[in-house]
Amino acid sequence: MKKRWLTIGILCLTAGAVCVFAGLSFFTSDRVIYIILEIIGAALILTGITPLVRVYNVDKRQENRTSGGRSGFIPPKGWILADIIGITRNLRGSSNDEVEYYVICQYYDGVTRTNQTFTSRPLKEYPGKEIIGKKVKVIFHSSDPEDYTVDLDSIQ
């Protein structure tokens, strides 16, 4: 499908460029033909740009998926300190009375200029709202941005 869109885009751009240059040859002799060819050329060029933009956007979406959906975030070796921004609970849990809580923390990545959000392992007890605003270590186990652990024992 990508190859087809590229082919259509290139053909339309080429045809548009041919129309524009053909119109320029009529500039001095016949203004009506000149205007018609220029309008057709402009329309073809715009039509040719659309598939190329579509292919570019598809490539960008695939790039974001392969980078873990984290906007190009590459985890450092070892760990980072992130700010605890909240505590949530699993509302989709089973029908029994067990409630699981998760600590949500956020790290600002200066390289990609984006905030990265991390979630702790499930907790059986509410950790208390006093931890919000404190720092916690996020340990990375590999270069995969999804392979991490929020070290709740390191809350500062």
Secondary structure as GFF3:
##gff-version 3
##sequence-region A 1 156
A	DSSP	alpha_helix	2	25	.	.	.	ID=ss1
A	DSSP	alpha_helix	31	66	.	.	.	ID=ss2
A	DSSP	beta_strand	79	89	.	.	.	ID=ss3
A	DSSP	beta_strand	101	109	.	.	.	ID=ss4
A	DSSP	beta_strand	114	119	.	.	.	ID=ss5
A	DSSP	three_ten_helix	129	131	.	.	.	ID=ss6
A	DSSP	beta_strand	135	140	.	.	.	ID=ss7
A	DSSP	beta_strand	148	151	.	.	.	ID=ss8
A	DSSP	three_ten_helix	152	154	.	.	.	ID=ss9
###
